[in-house]
Amino acid sequence: MAVRKAGGYKAGEEIDSKCTKCKMVLAHTIVAMVGEQIKQVKCNTCGGVHAYRPPPSASEATAKKRRADKKATPEKGGAPITDYDAATRGKNLASAKPYSMQMPLERDDVIAHDKFGTGVVTDIKEDNKAHVAFPDGPRILVYNRA
């Protein structure tokens, strides 16, 4: 990445920019400037000319990656957001028991939660905590509480 000089940049110099065609931060040549602001650059890899887009900061890039991971679906090669479809396969959802914090739960139980809808207990963990798959994503619910 080019180090910012005291006098700024000039047309014809090299700078890193996010390429709109390559979808990566690559070396570009400055094509047009307005005052001291870089307006257009040419990608040294694909030759595309576009508006200057500064590379994202480390925190922006990390936040963008987290958002993308969260939205990833199995079809797009990402981790599943919920295993609801797999958990409900072969289950009679009509037999769902109304959820209560006092009720006992076991793995594969089908429950009906007032807020989250119909869910399936996928795992029993820790002290009276059940991992439940719901249509909008997995949740941890307490059970067997007095």
N, CA, C and O of each residue as an XYZ file, in Angstrom:
584
protein
N       0.846     -1.174      0.000
C       0.000      0.000      0.000
C       0.894      1.240      0.000
O       1.909      1.282      0.695
N       0.520      2.215     -0.759
C       1.316      3.445     -0.851
C       1.259      4.210      0.465
O       0.204      4.328      1.088
N       2.408      4.723      0.871
C       2.474      5.528      2.090
C       2.115      6.965      1.729
O       2.639      7.508      0.757
N       1.234      7.580      2.496
C       0.777      8.947      2.215
C       1.944      9.900      2.376
O       2.610      9.925      3.411
N       2.180     10.684      1.334
C       3.260     11.665      1.349
C       2.736     12.987      1.871
O       1.530     13.232      1.847
N       3.636     13.846      2.345
C       3.243     15.157      2.878
C       2.502     15.975      1.834
O       1.574     16.704      2.185
N       2.874     15.882      0.574
C       2.240     16.654     -0.498
C       1.009     15.961     -1.076
O       0.373     16.510     -1.976
N       0.653     14.772     -0.587
C      -0.479     14.034     -1.126
C      -0.075     13.174     -2.312
O       1.111     13.015     -2.601
N      -1.053     12.631     -2.985
C      -0.819     11.786     -4.154
C      -0.931     12.599     -5.431
O      -1.474     13.704     -5.435
N      -0.404     12.034     -6.523
C      -0.485     12.667     -7.834
C      -0.980     11.629     -8.834
O      -0.797     10.429     -8.631
N      -1.605     12.088     -9.910
C      -2.041     11.193    -10.978
C      -0.832     10.435    -11.520
O       0.249     11.004    -11.673
N      -1.022      9.156    -11.806
C       0.060      8.315    -12.308
C       0.744      7.502    -11.221
O       1.463      6.549    -11.525
N       0.532      7.862     -9.956
C       1.138      7.097     -8.859
C       0.301      5.861     -8.553
O      -0.858      5.756     -8.954
N       0.919      4.931     -7.830
C       0.260      3.686     -7.473
C      -0.331      3.782     -6.070
O       0.260      4.383     -5.173
N      -1.519      3.175     -5.896
C      -2.198      3.174     -4.603
C      -3.064      1.922     -4.512
O      -3.500      1.400     -5.538
N      -3.314      1.441     -3.320
C      -4.216      0.309     -3.141
C      -5.653      0.804     -3.123
O      -5.961      1.833     -2.523
N      -6.535      0.053     -3.794
C      -7.952      0.394     -3.852
C      -8.744     -0.896     -4.006
O      -8.217     -1.903     -4.479
N     -10.005     -0.862     -3.608
C     -10.873     -2.025     -3.792
C     -11.353     -2.016     -5.235
O     -12.022     -1.076     -5.664
N     -11.014     -3.059     -5.983
C     -11.400     -3.159     -7.388
C     -12.826     -3.682     -7.496
O     -13.183     -4.680     -6.869
N     -13.637     -2.995     -8.300
C     -15.035     -3.385     -8.446
C     -15.203     -4.632     -9.310
O     -16.204     -5.336     -9.181
N     -14.248     -4.914    -10.182
C     -14.324     -6.117    -11.025
C     -13.698     -7.322    -10.330
O     -14.278     -8.407    -10.311
N     -12.528     -7.126     -9.769
C     -11.803     -8.226     -9.120
C     -12.360     -8.554     -7.728
O     -12.136     -9.647     -7.207
N     -13.082     -7.604     -7.132
C     -13.663     -7.757     -5.787
C     -12.598     -7.987     -4.719
O     -12.819     -8.705     -3.743
N     -11.425     -7.355     -4.925
C     -10.338     -7.465     -3.957
C      -9.623     -6.127     -3.863
O      -9.780     -5.261     -4.724
N      -8.836     -5.971     -2.806
C      -7.992     -4.787     -2.673
C      -6.697     -5.091     -3.418
O      -5.952     -6.004     -3.061
N      -6.446     -4.296     -4.471
C      -5.280     -4.519     -5.323
C      -4.587     -3.189     -5.622
O      -5.100     -2.117     -5.303
N      -3.403     -3.287     -6.245
C      -2.665     -2.091     -6.653
C      -3.373     -1.456     -7.842
O      -3.767     -2.149     -8.780
N      -3.534     -0.137     -7.802
C      -4.168      0.653     -8.851
C      -3.275      1.847     -9.187
O      -2.438      2.257     -8.383
N      -3.465      2.388    -10.369
C      -2.779      3.610    -10.772
C      -3.811      4.736    -10.736
O      -4.924      4.586    -11.240
N      -3.431      5.860    -10.137
C      -4.341      7.007    -10.039
C      -4.502      7.616    -11.431
O      -3.519      7.952    -12.092
N      -5.773      7.755    -11.872
C      -6.077      8.281    -13.190
C      -6.550      9.728    -13.098
O      -6.137     10.559    -13.907
N      -7.409     10.046    -12.127
C      -7.970     11.395    -12.034
C      -8.046     11.836    -10.585
O      -8.327     11.048     -9.682
N      -7.784     13.131    -10.390
C      -7.865     13.718     -9.053
C      -8.625     15.033     -9.140
O      -8.596     15.715    -10.164
N      -9.309     15.380     -8.047
C      -9.950     16.697     -7.918
C      -9.348     17.305     -6.665
O      -9.622     16.859     -5.550
N      -8.531     18.322     -6.856
C      -7.796     18.885     -5.726
C      -6.826     17.845     -5.205
O      -5.987     17.339     -5.951
N      -6.938     17.527     -3.931
C      -6.075     16.500     -3.343
C      -6.806     15.182     -3.160
O      -6.273     14.250     -2.558
N      -8.023     15.100     -3.678
C      -8.806     13.872     -3.547
C      -8.664     12.999     -4.787
O      -8.741     13.476     -5.920
N      -8.454     11.699     -4.540
C      -8.363     10.745     -5.636
C      -9.787     10.424     -6.084
O     -10.625     10.054     -5.263
N     -10.066     10.564     -7.390
C     -11.414     10.316     -7.909
C     -11.504      9.024     -8.706
O     -12.437      8.247     -8.504
N     -10.550      8.770     -9.615
C     -10.594      7.564    -10.429
C      -9.257      6.862    -10.406
O      -8.201      7.490    -10.326
N      -9.326      5.525    -10.478
C      -8.124      4.697    -10.503
C      -8.288      3.607    -11.556
O      -9.403      3.270    -11.954
N      -7.159      3.063    -12.000
C      -7.161      1.969    -12.965
C      -6.493      0.771    -12.307
O      -5.372      0.868    -11.809
N      -7.198     -0.368    -12.308
C      -6.666     -1.586    -11.689
C      -5.473     -2.088    -12.492
O      -5.555     -2.229    -13.712
N      -4.367     -2.358    -11.809
C      -3.168     -2.862    -12.470
C      -3.310     -4.342    -12.840
O      -2.499     -4.865    -13.604
N      -4.331     -5.020    -12.306
C      -4.542     -6.436    -12.596
C      -5.478     -6.640    -13.779
O      -5.121     -7.321    -14.741
N      -6.698     -6.046    -13.717
C      -7.700     -6.282    -14.765
C      -7.821     -5.123    -15.755
O      -8.432     -5.280    -16.812
N      -7.250     -3.966    -15.430
C      -7.307     -2.815    -16.322
C      -8.584     -2.001    -16.218
O      -8.759     -1.032    -16.957
N      -9.485     -2.380    -15.306
C     -10.736     -1.658    -15.132
C     -10.524     -0.284    -14.510
O      -9.711     -0.131    -13.598
N     -11.254      0.717    -15.003
C     -11.185      2.072    -14.463
C     -12.469      2.318    -13.681
O     -13.567      2.091    -14.189
N     -12.326      2.780    -12.450
C     -13.486      3.017    -11.589
C     -13.167      4.080    -10.546
O     -12.023      4.516    -10.413
N     -14.193      4.487     -9.811
C     -14.006      5.449     -8.726
C     -13.086      4.849     -7.673
O     -13.086      3.637     -7.460
N     -12.312      5.687     -7.023
C     -11.404      5.231     -5.968
C     -12.206      4.773     -4.765
O     -13.077      5.492     -4.273
N     -11.905      3.575     -4.297
C     -12.522      3.030     -3.094
C     -11.395      2.616     -2.162
O     -10.696      1.634     -2.417
N     -11.221      3.369     -1.079
C     -10.114      3.031     -0.178
C     -10.314      1.642      0.409
O     -11.450      1.208      0.597
N      -9.229      0.942      0.699
C      -9.348     -0.383      1.300
C     -10.038     -0.271      2.664
O      -9.815      0.704      3.380
N     -10.872     -1.250      3.037
C     -11.530     -1.177      4.334
C     -10.516     -1.303      5.462
O      -9.496     -1.978      5.324
N     -10.810     -0.646      6.576
C      -9.928     -0.771      7.738
C     -10.083     -2.181      8.300
O     -11.015     -2.897      7.936
N      -9.184     -2.574      9.172
C      -9.220     -3.921      9.744
C     -10.539     -4.175     10.465
O     -11.104     -5.263     10.349
N     -11.038     -3.186     11.209
C     -12.282     -3.385     11.953
C     -13.475     -3.502     11.012
O     -14.385     -4.288     11.275
N     -13.494     -2.733      9.916
C     -14.577     -2.824      8.930
C     -14.569     -4.189      8.256
O     -15.619     -4.804      8.068
N     -13.373     -4.660      7.893
C     -13.258     -5.947      7.216
C     -13.699     -7.081      8.132
O     -14.365     -8.016      7.687
N     -13.333     -7.005      9.409
C     -13.721     -8.037     10.363
C     -15.227     -8.036     10.571
O     -15.848     -9.098     10.597
N     -15.820     -6.861     10.718
C     -17.265     -6.768     10.909
C     -18.001     -7.290      9.680
O     -19.016     -7.974      9.812
N     -17.505     -6.977      8.496
C     -18.135     -7.439      7.261
C     -18.074     -8.963      7.172
O     -19.040     -9.600      6.751
N     -16.944     -9.546      7.566
C     -16.791    -11.000      7.533
C     -17.768    -11.651      8.511
O     -18.391    -12.659      8.178
N     -17.908    -11.087      9.713
C     -18.852    -11.643     10.695
C     -20.280    -11.612     10.151
O     -21.020    -12.587     10.283
N     -20.664    -10.484      9.538
C     -22.017    -10.390      8.975
C     -22.213    -11.424      7.878
O     -23.268    -12.054      7.802
N     -21.204    -11.608      7.023
C     -21.307    -12.586      5.939
C     -21.405    -14.003      6.491
O     -22.196    -14.805      5.993
N     -20.613    -14.323      7.511
C     -20.668    -15.649      8.123
C     -22.033    -15.914      8.746
O     -22.552    -17.028      8.680
N     -22.605    -14.880      9.348
C     -23.896    -15.020      9.999
C     -25.003    -15.276      8.978
O     -25.946    -16.020      9.247
N     -24.880    -14.648      7.794
C     -25.888    -14.799      6.759
C     -25.663    -16.022      5.887
O     -26.532    -16.372      5.088
N     -24.513    -16.684      6.019
C     -24.176    -17.811      5.144
C     -25.190    -18.933      5.299
O     -25.694    -19.190      6.392
N     -25.476    -19.586      4.203
C     -26.396    -20.724      4.216
C     -25.665    -21.948      3.712
O     -24.630    -21.820      3.058
N     -26.183    -23.142      4.002
C     -25.504    -24.353      3.525
C     -25.366    -24.378      2.003
O     -24.370    -24.884      1.485
N     -26.365    -23.832      1.271
C     -26.303    -23.830     -0.182
C     -25.149    -22.977     -0.683
O     -24.600    -23.251     -1.750
N     -24.771    -21.949      0.066
C     -23.694    -21.054     -0.345
C     -22.349    -21.501      0.216
O     -21.353    -20.788      0.092
N     -22.319    -22.679      0.832
C     -21.072    -23.212      1.350
C     -20.742    -22.743      2.749
O     -19.638    -22.999      3.231
N     -21.662    -22.064      3.420
C     -21.417    -21.572      4.769
C     -21.945    -22.532      5.819
O     -22.544    -23.559      5.498
N     -21.716    -22.187      7.068
C     -22.232    -22.987      8.166
C     -23.743    -22.784      8.244
O     -24.225    -21.677      8.004
N     -24.500    -23.833      8.576
C     -25.951    -23.665      8.649
C     -26.337    -22.692      9.748
O     -25.764    -22.705     10.838
N     -27.325    -21.841      9.446
C     -27.825    -20.903     10.439
C     -28.616    -21.661     11.485
O     -28.522    -21.367     12.677
N     -29.386    -22.621     11.050
C     -30.185    -23.435     11.956
C     -30.234    -24.858     11.422
O     -30.134    -25.092     10.218
N     -30.387    -25.783     12.324
C     -30.537    -27.172     11.912
C     -32.001    -27.589     12.079
O     -32.300    -28.762     12.300
N     -32.898    -26.622     11.971
C     -34.327    -26.857     12.177
C     -34.878    -27.905     11.211
O     -35.595    -28.816     11.627
N     -34.550    -27.783      9.933
C     -35.063    -28.742      8.945
C     -34.606    -30.163      9.264
O     -35.391    -31.109      9.203
N     -33.341    -30.296      9.599
C     -32.819    -31.622      9.935
C     -33.435    -32.138     11.236
O     -33.747    -33.323     11.349
N     -33.610    -31.256     12.208
C     -34.155    -31.663     13.509
C     -35.621    -32.071     13.412
O     -36.063    -32.960     14.139
N     -36.376    -31.434     12.527
C     -37.809    -31.732     12.436
C     -38.120    -32.884     11.481
O     -39.248    -33.376     11.456
N     -37.150    -33.312     10.710
C     -37.379    -34.410      9.762
C     -37.850    -35.658     10.504
O     -37.176    -36.145     11.411
N     -39.008    -36.166     10.110
C     -39.536    -37.390     10.720
C     -40.251    -37.174     12.043
O     -40.674    -38.147     12.668
N     -40.400    -35.935     12.491
C     -41.056    -35.644     13.777
C     -42.501    -35.219     13.524
O     -42.806    -34.600     12.505
N     -43.375    -35.555     14.453
C     -44.768    -35.129     14.390
C     -44.871    -33.786     15.104
O     -44.973    -33.739     16.330
N     -44.845    -32.693     14.342
C     -44.872    -31.361     14.937
C     -46.218    -31.031     15.568
O     -46.307    -30.137     16.409
N     -47.267    -31.746     15.168
C     -48.596    -31.521     15.748
C     -48.656    -31.989     17.198
O     -49.537    -31.574     17.950
N     -47.723    -32.852     17.592
C     -47.712    -33.371     18.968
C     -46.852    -32.520     19.903
O     -46.469    -32.976     20.980
N     -46.550    -31.297     19.498
C     -45.691    -30.427     20.309
C     -46.345    -30.116     21.651
O     -47.523    -29.764     21.719
N     -45.545    -30.254     22.735
C     -46.016    -29.927     24.086
C     -45.778    -28.440     24.327
O     -44.724    -27.925     23.954
N     -46.734    -27.733     24.946
C     -46.506    -26.320     25.274
C     -45.307    -26.187     26.214
O     -45.230    -26.879     27.229
N     -44.368    -25.293     25.871
C     -43.150    -25.127     26.667
C     -43.441    -24.419     27.980
O     -44.228    -23.474     28.043
N     -42.788    -24.901     29.019
C     -42.812    -24.290     30.343
C     -41.434    -24.502     30.960
O     -40.803    -25.535     30.736
N     -40.974    -23.533     31.728
C     -39.665    -23.673     32.373
C     -39.656    -24.809     33.379
O     -38.590    -25.323     33.716
N     -40.830    -25.213     33.869
C     -40.915    -26.268     34.875
C     -40.923    -27.670     34.263
O     -40.701    -28.649     34.975
N     -41.171    -27.782     32.980
C     -41.322    -29.097     32.351
C     -39.985    -29.806     32.186
O     -38.957    -29.155     31.999
N     -39.991    -31.140     32.255
C     -38.771    -31.900     31.953
C     -38.607    -31.998     30.430
O     -39.597    -32.075     29.702
N     -37.389    -31.995     29.965
C     -37.122    -32.103     28.531
C     -36.084    -33.187     28.272
O     -35.205    -33.441     29.096
N     -36.204    -33.813     27.121
C     -35.229    -34.799     26.668
C     -34.898    -34.496     25.213
O     -35.643    -33.798     24.525
N     -33.788    -35.022     24.762
C     -33.385    -34.850     23.361
C     -34.495    -35.358     22.445
O     -35.122    -36.377     22.737
N     -34.742    -34.656     21.343
C     -35.748    -34.960     20.322
C     -37.181    -34.653     20.750
O     -38.112    -34.976     20.013
N     -37.388    -34.039     21.918
C     -38.733    -33.604     22.300
C     -39.164    -32.468     21.376
O     -38.353    -31.628     20.987
N     -40.455    -32.454     21.030
C     -41.021    -31.375     20.211
C     -41.813    -30.475     21.148
O     -42.701    -30.935     21.865
N     -41.479    -29.174     21.134
C     -42.147    -28.233     22.034
C     -42.741    -27.064     21.241
O     -42.314    -26.760     20.127
N     -43.732    -26.426     21.849
C     -44.352    -25.231     21.257
C     -44.074    -24.062     22.192
O     -44.590    -24.013     23.308
N     -43.262    -23.129     21.734
C     -42.902    -21.955     22.535
C     -43.788    -20.787     22.120
O     -44.065    -20.603     20.935
N     -44.237    -19.992     23.105
C     -45.124    -18.859     22.819
C     -44.504    -17.865     21.844
O     -45.197    -17.344     20.970
N     -43.207    -17.597     21.983
C     -42.553    -16.572     21.171
C     -41.845    -17.139     19.937
O     -41.919    -16.551     18.858
N     -41.162    -18.275     20.088
C     -40.303    -18.797     19.023
C     -40.986    -19.818     18.114
O     -40.450    -20.146     17.055
N     -42.149    -20.324     18.501
C     -42.867    -21.295     17.675
C     -42.525    -22.722     18.047
O     -42.108    -23.002     19.170
N     -42.705    -23.618     17.097
C     -42.447    -25.044     17.321
C     -40.963    -25.325     17.180
O     -40.320    -24.881     16.228
N     -40.425    -26.067     18.140
C     -39.005    -26.377     18.129
C     -38.737    -27.806     18.540
O     -39.606    -28.486     19.087
N     -37.511    -28.257     18.269
C     -37.088    -29.606     18.608
C     -35.830    -29.521     19.459
O     -34.881    -28.822     19.105
N     -35.822    -30.231     20.580
C     -34.660    -30.261     21.469
C     -33.556    -31.037     20.759
O     -33.713    -32.222     20.468
N     -32.441    -30.365     20.483
C     -31.332    -31.006     19.773
C     -30.235    -31.492     20.708
O     -29.444    -32.363     20.348
N     -30.190    -30.919     21.922
C     -29.141    -31.314     22.865
C     -29.508    -30.852     24.261
O     -30.154    -29.818     24.434
N     -29.099    -31.613     25.243
C     -29.274    -31.250     26.647
C     -27.883    -30.943     27.188
O     -26.994    -31.793     27.126
N     -27.686    -29.745     27.715
C     -26.369    -29.310     28.198
C     -26.457    -28.743     29.603
O     -27.534    -28.409     30.098
N     -25.317    -28.645     30.219
C     -25.142    -27.988     31.502
C     -26.275    -28.314     32.485
O     -26.898    -29.373     32.408
N     -26.520    -27.394     33.392
C     -27.561    -27.590     34.394
C     -28.902    -27.114     33.873
O     -29.178    -25.915     33.843
N     -29.734    -28.058     33.463
C     -31.097    -27.751     33.035
C     -31.164    -26.751     31.883
O     -31.994    -25.843     31.895
N     -30.298    -26.917     30.896
C     -30.341    -26.084     29.699
C     -30.483    -26.985     28.479
O     -29.760    -27.968     28.320
N     -31.433    -26.624     27.626
C     -31.682    -27.410     26.427
C     -31.418    -26.554     25.196
O     -31.840    -25.399     25.128
N     -30.720    -27.126     24.231
C     -30.506    -26.464     22.942
C     -31.666    -26.881     22.055
O     -31.890    -28.067     21.816
N     -32.406    -25.877     21.565
C     -33.621    -26.147     20.801
C     -33.518    -25.474     19.436
O     -33.149    -24.303     19.337
N     -33.848    -26.230     18.380
C     -33.866    -25.693     17.022
C     -35.256    -25.138     16.743
O     -36.252    -25.853     16.853
N     -35.318    -23.848     16.378
C     -36.557    -23.181     16.012
C     -36.432    -22.716     14.562
O     -35.323    -22.653     14.030
N     -37.564    -22.387     13.911
C     -37.490    -21.938     12.510
C     -36.587    -20.726     12.303
O     -35.949    -20.616     11.256
N     -36.516    -19.810     13.278
C     -35.698    -18.606     13.109
C     -34.291    -18.746     13.681
O     -33.551    -17.764     13.742
N     -33.915    -19.949     14.099
C     -32.562    -20.180     14.606
C     -32.564    -20.905     15.933
O     -33.598    -20.994     16.596
N     -31.405    -21.426     16.327
C     -31.317    -22.175     17.576
C     -31.401    -21.258     18.798
O     -31.006    -20.094     18.747
N     -31.916    -21.801     19.879
C     -32.042    -21.082     21.160
C     -31.649    -22.040     22.288
O     -31.688    -23.262     22.147
N     -31.268    -21.426     23.414
C     -31.019    -22.211     24.620
C     -32.131    -21.877     25.601
O     -32.345    -20.715     25.948
N     -32.840    -22.921     26.045
C     -33.947    -22.723     26.978
C     -33.659    -23.466     28.274
O     -33.034    -24.526     28.264
N     -34.112    -22.911     29.380
C     -33.989    -23.599     30.653
C     -35.188    -24.513     30.825
O     -36.249    -24.265     30.251
N     -35.027    -25.567     31.613
C     -36.116    -26.488     31.882
C     -35.918    -27.088     33.258
O     -34.852    -26.956     33.858
N     -36.949    -27.746     33.752
C     -36.898    -28.404     35.076
C     -36.601    -27.417     36.206
O     -35.906    -27.766     37.161
N     -37.114    -26.203     36.108
C     -36.923    -25.195     37.149
C     -38.145    -25.163     38.043
O     -39.277    -25.235     37.564
N     -37.919    -25.056     39.334
C     -39.043    -25.017     40.285
C     -39.713    -23.668     40.310
O     -40.673    -23.470     41.055
